[in-house]
Amino acid sequence: MTGMLEFNKTVQGWALTMLPEMAATVGVAEGSLIVLHLRPGKIETEILPPPTEEMIRSVEESVDKFGEAFEEMKRRGD
């Protein structure tokens, strides 16, 4: 396996982008994410497909429109 895995902490667990070799092994689209959920004595996983172009555009539009509000909520810890 090549490349590095970068974990990102989420509220539900840790997410990482699958390496191309990993995606090919399990037959999912490149760019899919693995979410790891820690449970007592085990780790549960979930595979999420990569975001669509429409999703990416929608998020970018929301950030453009509400970016200042998002920054203020982040600053306040909301």
N, C-alpha and C positions, 0 to 999 in steps of 0.2 A: 504494500500500500504506500502511495506517495502522498506528499502534501502534509499540511498541518491541520489539526482540528481545533477550531476556536469555539469555546463554550460561552454561551451568553445566559446569565441567570434571568429567569422569568419568575413570575408569581407562582406558576404551576410547577416549575422544575428548571432544567437546564436544556437549552436548545443549541444544536450545532448543524451546520450545513453538511450534508453528506458529501464525501469525496466521490468523484465519478465511479471509481471502482466499487464503492459500497452500493451506490444506486444501481449499477449494472448487476451486482450480485443478487439483489432482492427484486429486481425488475421494476424499479420506479424511475421517474423522470430525474435527470440531473438537476441539481439545485434544490432537491427536496430537503426538508429539515427532519432531524430526529429530535424529539422532545423526551428527555429522561425524567421520570417521576420517581422520587425516592420514597419507598414504603418500608416499614419495619421488616428487615430481613430480605428485601428484594428491590429490584429496580424494574419498573414498568416502562415500556417505550411506546411512542406514538410516532408515526411517520406522516408528515404534512407535505402536500405538494408545493412546488414553488409558486410564488404569487404570479397572477396573470398580469399582463400589461395594463389592463383596465384597473386592477387593484392598485398597482403602483401609481398610476396617474391619479386615482382618487385620493390616495394618501398624500401625494405631493400637493394636490389642490387644497386639501384640508390643512396641511402645514402652512401653505402660503396664506390661507385665509385666517387661520386661528393660531399661527405660530407664537405670537406674543402671549396669548392666553395660556398656551401649553407651557411656555417658559415660566410664566408666573406661577402656575400650578406646581411645576417642578421645583421652583424656588421655595415655595411654601410647604412642599412635601405632601401635596394632595395627590 
